[in-house]
Amino acid sequence: MMLIDLKPEIRQALQSNAALILLLGRDKNGEVKVYPQASPEITGPHVTFFEITNYNNNFASDRAISSEIHFQMDIWTPYNTGPIAIAVNETMEGLGFHRRSARDMPYDKDAATYHKVMRFSKTHFGG
């Protein structure tokens, strides 16, 4: 099985979520504030995400038939992370991912930002 890149699909799904559009708003380029890896935004609510692992996990006739894929979503907001976390969770579940953990990080006083980390996994079959 070839390496699967789900980042474009995830970003598109998150940026198409009506609740996230309202909660995050758009950046100066008109994009919903969802970014792979790092954000050009310094303030205001936004979501960043990255792939943690991506490996073959089921085999038949010495060939991989599925991949186990794990992603981390980071929510950054000066407000309550709850509504954004709910919308992210719904989107990821809609893509077939399962939430493995969700954790509030310490409040960053210098940046006046709340940070929530969510981790998801999925077994992806096919190419």
KOLGUKE-486457 format. One record per residue: residue number from 1; chain; x, y negated, z negated of N, C-alpha, C, O in turn. Coordinates in nm, 4 decimals. Atoms other than C-alpha are relative to their C-alpha. Layout:
NUM,A,X,Y,Z,X,Y,Z,X,Y,Z,X,Y,Z
...
end
This chain:
1,A,0.0854,0.1185,0.0000,0.0000,0.0000,0.0000,0.0890,-0.1235,0.0000,0.1889,-0.1302,-0.0716
2,A,-0.0768,0.1235,-0.0072,0.1286,-0.3421,0.0869,-0.0288,-0.0875,-0.1212,-0.1312,-0.0722,-0.1878
3,A,0.0187,0.0969,0.1070,0.1717,-0.6169,-0.1682,-0.1213,-0.0870,0.0322,-0.1342,-0.1370,0.1439
4,A,0.1226,0.0767,-0.0173,-0.1598,-0.7985,-0.2154,0.0196,-0.1388,-0.0605,0.0652,-0.1501,-0.1743
5,A,-0.0078,0.1370,0.0503,-0.1656,-1.1789,-0.2530,-0.1420,-0.0530,-0.0156,-0.2076,-0.0872,0.0828
6,A,0.1360,0.0460,0.0265,-0.4903,-1.2845,-0.4192,-0.0080,-0.1481,-0.0372,-0.1171,-0.1995,-0.0619
7,A,0.0009,0.1403,0.0404,-0.3857,-1.6415,-0.5011,-0.0907,-0.0879,0.0869,-0.1674,-0.1668,0.0316
8,A,0.0903,0.0845,-0.0804,-0.5616,-1.8038,-0.2010,-0.1483,0.0284,-0.0273,-0.2293,-0.0641,-0.0335
9,A,0.1388,-0.0379,0.0274,-0.8833,-1.6105,-0.2719,-0.0455,-0.0546,-0.1354,-0.1571,-0.1049,-0.1485
10,A,0.0347,0.0490,0.1338,-0.8767,-1.7038,-0.6410,-0.0171,-0.1514,0.0019,-0.1146,-0.2039,-0.0516
11,A,0.0093,0.1465,-0.0042,-0.8084,-2.0714,-0.5733,-0.1272,-0.0444,0.0712,-0.1964,-0.1348,0.0244
12,A,0.1210,0.0354,-0.0753,-1.0872,-2.0885,-0.3151,-0.1258,0.0228,-0.0845,-0.2165,-0.0605,-0.0856
13,A,0.1170,-0.0306,0.0826,-1.3348,-1.9223,-0.5525,-0.0148,-0.0997,-0.1145,-0.1254,-0.1458,-0.1426
14,A,0.0054,0.0963,0.1094,-1.2446,-2.1518,-0.8425,-0.0402,-0.1382,0.0508,-0.1196,-0.2069,-0.0135
15,A,0.0311,0.1318,-0.0544,-1.2622,-2.4630,-0.6229,-0.1415,-0.0080,0.0574,-0.1922,-0.1171,0.0835
16,A,0.1373,-0.0034,-0.0513,-1.6042,-2.3522,-0.4947,-0.1034,0.0111,-0.1109,-0.2233,0.0030,-0.0842
17,A,0.0909,-0.0143,0.1130,-1.7544,-2.3084,-0.8428,-0.0587,-0.1371,-0.0339,0.0146,-0.2285,-0.0716
18,A,0.0672,0.1291,0.0206,-2.0114,-2.5888,-0.8839,0.0252,-0.0561,-0.1399,0.0444,-0.1767,-0.1555
19,A,-0.0245,0.0467,0.1371,-1.9616,-2.6054,-1.2624,0.1413,-0.0560,-0.0125,0.1614,-0.1597,-0.0757
20,A,-0.1379,0.0495,0.0077,-1.5845,-2.6435,-1.2231,0.0174,-0.1305,0.0759,0.0939,-0.2170,0.0331
21,A,-0.0083,0.1260,-0.0750,-1.6277,-2.9155,-0.9616,-0.0443,-0.1156,-0.0902,0.0196,-0.2208,-0.0925
22,A,0.0490,0.1042,0.0908,-1.8300,-3.1157,-1.2165,0.0924,-0.0204,-0.1196,0.1164,-0.1340,-0.1605
23,A,-0.0827,0.0088,0.1211,-1.6031,-3.0365,-1.5132,0.1413,-0.0520,0.0262,0.1978,-0.1240,-0.0561
24,A,-0.1386,0.0363,-0.0289,-1.2667,-3.0880,-1.3432,0.0124,-0.1251,0.0860,0.1076,-0.2017,0.0715
25,A,-0.0098,0.1115,-0.0937,-1.3382,-3.3447,-1.0765,0.1003,0.0306,0.1102,0.1449,0.1442,0.1261
26,A,-0.0905,-0.0155,-0.1138,-1.1134,-3.4009,-0.7779,0.1241,-0.0862,-0.0199,0.1204,-0.1897,-0.0865
27,A,-0.1236,0.0774,0.0079,-0.7559,-3.5189,-0.7462,0.0031,-0.1062,0.1099,-0.0941,-0.1214,0.1838
28,A,-0.0097,0.1097,-0.0975,-0.6326,-3.8079,-0.5276,-0.0082,0.0483,0.1444,-0.0330,-0.0311,0.2351
29,A,0.0111,-0.0581,-0.1340,-0.6307,-3.5694,-0.2271,-0.1388,0.0567,0.0279,-0.1631,0.1129,0.1348
30,A,0.1357,-0.0499,-0.0175,-0.9959,-3.4776,-0.2777,-0.0176,0.1469,-0.0340,-0.1248,0.2031,-0.0119
31,A,0.0060,-0.1417,0.0369,-0.9148,-3.1255,-0.4026,-0.0519,0.0155,-0.1426,-0.0181,-0.0644,-0.2300
32,A,0.0400,-0.0331,0.1367,-1.0886,-2.9745,-0.7060,0.1278,0.0356,-0.0751,0.2151,0.1032,-0.0207
33,A,-0.1250,-0.0091,0.0764,-0.8246,-2.9747,-0.9816,0.0304,0.1421,-0.0481,0.0248,0.1713,-0.1675
34,A,-0.0412,-0.1378,0.0252,-0.7208,-2.6071,-0.9593,0.1289,0.0205,0.0775,0.1323,0.0021,0.1992
35,A,-0.1316,-0.0056,-0.0624,-0.3535,-2.5428,-0.8897,0.0732,0.1305,-0.0312,0.0747,0.1748,-0.1461
36,A,-0.0885,-0.1132,0.0287,-0.1312,-2.2375,-0.8479,0.1304,-0.0525,-0.0613,0.1873,-0.1506,-0.0134
37,A,-0.1253,0.0294,0.0699,0.1694,-2.2549,-1.0821,-0.0073,-0.1254,-0.0850,-0.0249,-0.1153,-0.2065
38,A,-0.0081,0.1235,0.0783,0.1830,-2.6210,-1.1865,-0.0901,-0.1056,0.0613,-0.1260,-0.0992,0.1789
39,A,0.0913,0.1048,-0.0438,-0.0333,-2.9266,-1.1625,0.0739,-0.1302,0.0239,0.1615,-0.1677,-0.0541
40,A,-0.0536,0.1346,-0.0159,0.0591,-3.2606,-1.0151,-0.0691,-0.0981,-0.0945,-0.0221,-0.2104,-0.1130
41,A,0.0736,0.0835,0.0946,-0.1953,-3.3998,-1.2641,0.0710,0.0015,-0.1350,0.1155,0.1067,-0.1810
42,A,-0.0599,0.0075,0.1327,-0.0540,-3.5197,-1.5934,-0.1092,-0.0134,-0.1056,-0.0953,0.0385,-0.2163
43,A,0.1105,0.0165,0.0937,-0.3811,-3.6182,-1.7592,-0.1287,0.0486,0.0642,-0.1352,0.0728,0.1847
44,A,0.1308,-0.0410,-0.0506,-0.7411,-3.5152,-1.7264,-0.0121,0.1506,0.0084,0.0884,0.2216,0.0125
45,A,0.0217,-0.1452,-0.0035,-0.8970,-3.1710,-1.7119,0.0461,0.0602,0.1324,0.0234,0.0037,0.2394
46,A,-0.0410,-0.0750,-0.1178,-0.7455,-2.9213,-1.4712,0.0309,0.1443,-0.0398,0.0432,0.1759,-0.1581
47,A,-0.0306,-0.1413,0.0206,-0.6718,-2.5488,-1.4314,0.1235,0.0336,0.0825,0.1340,-0.0045,0.1991
48,A,-0.1126,-0.0568,-0.0728,-0.3428,-2.3871,-1.3375,-0.0071,0.1509,-0.0149,-0.0651,0.2016,-0.1109
49,A,0.0019,-0.1458,0.0090,-0.2925,-2.0178,-1.2658,0.1224,0.0574,0.0697,0.1827,-0.0056,0.1565
50,A,-0.1110,-0.0701,-0.0639,-0.0244,-1.7684,-1.1731,-0.0152,0.1500,-0.0178,-0.0815,0.1978,-0.1099
51,A,0.0001,-0.1457,0.0047,0.0232,-1.4004,-1.1052,0.1026,0.0456,-0.1026,0.2172,0.0007,-0.1003
52,A,-0.0919,-0.0533,0.1008,0.1772,-1.2127,-1.3984,0.0668,0.1266,0.0520,0.1894,0.1374,0.0509
53,A,-0.0524,-0.1248,-0.0554,0.2163,-0.8658,-1.2454,-0.0843,0.0433,0.1188,-0.2005,0.0052,0.1332
54,A,0.0677,-0.0529,-0.1183,0.1270,-0.6886,-0.9236,0.0768,0.1261,0.0379,0.1850,0.1185,0.0961
55,A,-0.0730,-0.1253,-0.0240,0.2208,-0.3222,-0.8948,-0.0935,0.1109,0.0458,-0.2128,0.1100,0.0153
56,A,0.0761,-0.1174,-0.0431,0.1071,0.0016,-0.7319,-0.0286,0.0855,-0.1229,0.0590,0.1065,-0.2068
57,A,0.0311,-0.0782,0.1193,-0.0776,0.2149,-0.9841,-0.0732,0.1313,0.0244,-0.0827,0.2117,-0.0683
58,A,0.0620,-0.1284,-0.0308,-0.2641,0.5004,-0.8112,0.0579,0.0507,0.1313,0.0775,-0.0250,0.2263
59,A,-0.0662,-0.0573,-0.1169,-0.1135,0.7374,-0.5605,-0.0748,0.1236,0.0472,-0.1362,0.1949,-0.0323
60,A,0.0538,-0.1209,-0.0620,-0.2362,1.0065,-0.3205,0.0927,0.0333,0.1166,0.1232,-0.0527,0.1993
61,A,-0.0920,-0.0440,-0.1049,-0.0073,1.2085,-0.0932,0.1233,-0.0907,0.0071,0.1684,-0.1288,0.1151
62,A,-0.1198,0.0840,0.0122,0.2885,1.0006,-0.2159,-0.0169,-0.1403,0.0566,0.0821,-0.2049,0.0911
63,A,0.0257,0.1359,-0.0485,0.1241,0.6768,-0.1008,-0.0855,-0.0731,-0.1031,-0.1763,-0.0153,-0.1628
64,A,0.0797,0.0816,0.0921,-0.0111,0.3967,-0.3152,-0.1372,-0.0262,0.0610,-0.1484,-0.0602,0.1788
65,A,0.1352,0.0277,-0.0477,-0.3869,0.3588,-0.2873,-0.0645,-0.1173,-0.0744,-0.1740,-0.1610,-0.0390
66,A,0.0521,0.1172,0.0704,-0.4355,0.0738,-0.5349,0.1132,-0.0752,-0.0683,0.2223,-0.0225,-0.0902
67,A,-0.0941,0.0857,0.0726,-0.2581,-0.2109,-0.7082,-0.0675,-0.0525,-0.1254,-0.1869,-0.0824,-0.1249
68,A,0.0461,0.0641,0.1229,-0.2963,-0.3382,-1.0615,0.0542,-0.1426,0.0034,0.1746,-0.1637,0.0175
69,A,-0.0379,0.1400,-0.0146,-0.2943,-0.7186,-1.0566,-0.0483,-0.0767,-0.1228,-0.1640,-0.0649,-0.1632
70,A,0.0311,0.0786,0.1196,-0.2843,-0.9518,-1.3571,0.0276,-0.1478,0.0281,0.1304,-0.1830,0.0862
71,A,-0.0153,0.1443,-0.0154,-0.3347,-1.3297,-1.3556,-0.0197,-0.0699,-0.1334,-0.0932,-0.0227,-0.2202
72,A,0.0216,0.0870,0.1148,-0.3091,-1.5998,-1.6182,-0.0597,-0.1307,0.0488,-0.0124,-0.1900,0.1457
73,A,0.0639,0.1292,-0.0254,-0.5367,-1.9034,-1.6123,0.0285,-0.0888,-0.1206,0.0116,-0.0469,-0.2352
74,A,-0.0243,0.0972,0.1062,-0.4411,-2.2112,-1.8125,-0.0952,-0.1173,0.0191,-0.1014,-0.1776,0.1262
75,A,0.0947,0.1117,-0.0017,-0.7045,-2.4707,-1.8969,0.0626,-0.1135,-0.0797,0.1092,-0.0942,-0.1920
76,A,-0.0582,0.1200,0.0609,-0.5833,-2.8219,-1.9781,-0.1077,-0.1083,0.0001,-0.1588,-0.1448,0.1060
77,A,0.1054,0.1005,0.0057,-0.8308,-3.0819,-2.1011,0.0104,-0.0825,-0.1287,0.0531,-0.0317,-0.2324
78,A,0.0050,0.0800,0.1225,-0.8644,-3.3708,-2.3446,-0.1267,0.0293,-0.0818,-0.1449,-0.0260,-0.1903
79,A,0.1284,-0.0327,0.0633,-1.2057,-3.2226,-2.4380,-0.0024,0.1476,-0.0391,0.1001,0.2157,-0.0353
80,A,0.0229,-0.1405,0.0345,-1.3463,-2.8877,-2.5480,0.0296,0.0890,0.1216,-0.0186,0.0614,0.2314
81,A,-0.0339,-0.0917,-0.1095,-1.2052,-2.6024,-2.3357,-0.1138,0.0967,0.0340,-0.1121,0.1593,0.1400
82,A,0.1055,-0.1002,-0.0157,-1.5223,-2.3932,-2.3742,-0.0730,0.0001,0.1333,-0.0776,0.1042,0.1989
83,A,0.0741,-0.0019,-0.1266,-1.7271,-2.5039,-2.0709,0.0859,0.0385,0.1206,0.0398,0.1106,0.2091
84,A,-0.0892,-0.0362,-0.1111,-1.4289,-2.4764,-1.8354,0.0332,0.1482,-0.0074,0.0340,0.2165,0.0950
85,A,-0.0325,-0.1422,0.0171,-1.3358,-2.1354,-1.9795,-0.1155,0.0886,0.0456,-0.0930,0.1918,0.1088
86,A,0.1172,-0.0783,-0.0416,-1.6898,-2.0070,-1.9232,-0.0082,0.0045,0.1527,-0.0319,0.1106,0.2104
87,A,0.0067,0.0047,-0.1468,-1.6853,-2.1215,-1.5582,0.1133,0.0801,0.0637,0.0918,0.1485,0.1638
88,A,-0.1132,-0.0787,-0.0510,-1.3386,-1.9706,-1.5003,-0.0298,0.1484,-0.0159,-0.0086,0.2264,0.0769
89,A,0.0303,-0.1406,0.0261,-1.4476,-1.6424,-1.6591,-0.1039,0.0535,0.0989,-0.0874,0.1626,0.1534
90,A,0.1039,-0.0423,-0.0952,-1.7620,-1.6231,-1.4420,0.0573,0.0168,0.1401,0.0235,0.1124,0.2099
91,A,-0.0604,-0.0073,-0.1333,-1.5590,-1.6901,-1.1279,0.0883,0.1234,0.0125,0.0797,0.1961,0.1115
92,A,-0.0914,-0.1143,-0.0055,-1.2950,-1.4284,-1.2090,-0.0765,0.1315,-0.0043,-0.0413,0.2257,0.0668
93,A,0.0821,-0.1213,0.0023,-1.5572,-1.1677,-1.2975,-0.0673,0.0217,0.1348,-0.0814,0.1356,0.1792
94,A,0.0599,-0.0098,-0.1323,-1.7258,-1.2439,-0.9652,0.0963,0.0549,0.1044,0.0537,0.1112,0.2052
95,A,-0.1031,-0.0540,-0.0886,-1.3967,-1.1516,-0.7964,0.0430,0.1416,-0.0399,0.1333,0.1992,0.0209
96,A,-0.0313,-0.1364,0.0431,-1.3877,-0.8185,-0.9817,0.1074,0.0103,-0.1063,0.1547,0.1201,-0.1357
97,A,-0.1000,-0.0012,0.1074,-1.1409,-0.9191,-1.2535,-0.0684,0.0208,-0.1344,-0.1871,-0.0075,-0.1501
98,A,0.0467,-0.0184,0.1371,-1.1797,-0.8302,-1.6212,0.0873,-0.0848,-0.0916,0.2100,-0.0831,-0.0815
99,A,-0.0763,0.0813,0.0948,-1.0812,-1.0707,-1.8973,0.0661,0.0913,-0.1023,-0.0010,0.1725,-0.1660
100,A,-0.0768,-0.0802,0.0956,-0.8092,-0.9123,-2.1107,0.0267,-0.0762,-0.1277,0.0417,-0.0168,-0.2345
101,A,-0.0199,0.0806,0.1201,-0.7564,-1.2023,-2.3476,-0.0338,-0.1446,0.0299,-0.0332,-0.1883,0.1449
102,A,0.0209,0.1441,-0.0070,-0.8405,-1.5639,-2.4168,0.0493,-0.0563,-0.1322,0.0139,-0.0062,-0.2390
103,A,-0.0625,0.0509,0.1213,-0.6475,-1.7748,-2.6630,0.0141,-0.1513,0.0072,0.0609,-0.2065,0.1068
104,A,-0.0235,0.1434,0.0119,-0.6511,-2.1349,-2.7747,0.1431,-0.0221,-0.0467,0.1891,0.0415,-0.1415
105,A,-0.1353,0.0380,0.0385,-0.3040,-2.2844,-2.7935,-0.0096,-0.1218,-0.0918,-0.1133,-0.1881,-0.0961
106,A,0.0046,0.1181,0.0878,-0.2111,-2.5540,-3.0462,-0.0252,-0.1286,0.0801,0.0225,-0.1445,0.1925
107,A,0.0285,0.1298,-0.0604,-0.3396,-2.9013,-2.9661,0.1298,-0.0774,0.0183,0.2108,-0.0863,-0.0739
108,A,-0.1195,0.0790,-0.0301,-0.0709,-3.1132,-2.7998,-0.0309,-0.1466,-0.0297,-0.0966,-0.2144,0.0493
109,A,0.0288,0.1370,0.0425,-0.0828,-3.4447,-2.9866,0.0623,-0.1025,0.0947,0.0010,-0.2051,0.1245
110,A,-0.0683,0.0951,-0.0887,0.1682,-3.6149,-2.7564,-0.0758,-0.0201,0.1308,-0.0861,-0.1325,0.1800
111,A,0.0741,0.0076,-0.1265,-0.0343,-3.5350,-2.4433,-0.1505,-0.0151,-0.0226,-0.2257,-0.0336,0.0730
112,A,0.1425,0.0047,0.0341,-0.3718,-3.5471,-2.6259,-0.0779,0.1010,0.0837,-0.1780,0.0675,0.1471
113,A,0.0562,-0.1030,-0.0865,-0.4573,-3.2172,-2.4568,-0.0241,0.1301,-0.0760,0.0593,0.1753,-0.1544
114,A,0.0287,-0.1351,0.0460,-0.6276,-2.8933,-2.5527,0.0418,0.0952,0.1113,0.0309,0.0630,0.2296
115,A,-0.0514,-0.0984,-0.0962,-0.4865,-2.5822,-2.3845,-0.0554,0.1366,-0.0374,-0.0422,0.1801,-0.1518
116,A,0.0503,-0.1358,0.0198,-0.6537,-2.2426,-2.3465,0.0626,0.0895,0.1053,0.0692,0.0532,0.2227
117,A,-0.0606,-0.0992,-0.0893,-0.4843,-1.9364,-2.1943,-0.0962,0.1165,0.0120,-0.1441,0.1699,-0.0880
118,A,0.0857,-0.1152,-0.0259,-0.6944,-1.6654,-2.0309,0.0742,0.0943,0.0931,0.1352,0.0508,0.1907
119,A,-0.0650,-0.0993,-0.0854,-0.5605,-1.3428,-1.8826,-0.1031,0.0985,0.0537,-0.1933,0.1430,-0.0172
120,A,0.0929,-0.0869,-0.0717,-0.7395,-1.1251,-1.6285,0.0763,0.1087,0.0735,0.1918,0.0904,0.1119
121,A,-0.0606,-0.1078,-0.0794,-0.6692,-0.7943,-1.4565,-0.1040,0.0601,0.0935,-0.2249,0.0483,0.0735
122,A,0.0846,-0.0622,-0.1002,-0.8043,-0.6064,-1.1591,0.0769,0.1130,0.0647,0.1964,0.1002,0.0912
123,A,-0.0564,-0.1056,-0.0828,-0.7387,-0.2772,-0.9860,-0.0544,-0.0233,0.1407,-0.1752,-0.0168,0.1635
124,A,0.0382,0.0335,-0.1371,-0.7417,-0.3607,-0.6153,0.0272,0.1215,0.0906,0.1403,0.1695,0.0990
125,A,-0.0129,-0.1144,-0.0919,-0.8058,-0.0765,-0.3660,0.0043,-0.0507,0.1433,-0.0627,-0.1484,0.1769
126,A,-0.0065,0.0357,-0.1405,-0.7186,-0.0988,0.0001,0.1074,-0.1026,0.0296,0.1795,-0.1459,-0.0604
127,A,-0.1045,0.0925,-0.0437,-0.4960,-0.3329,0.2001,-0.0409,-0.1419,0.0010,0.0389,-0.2288,0.0361
end
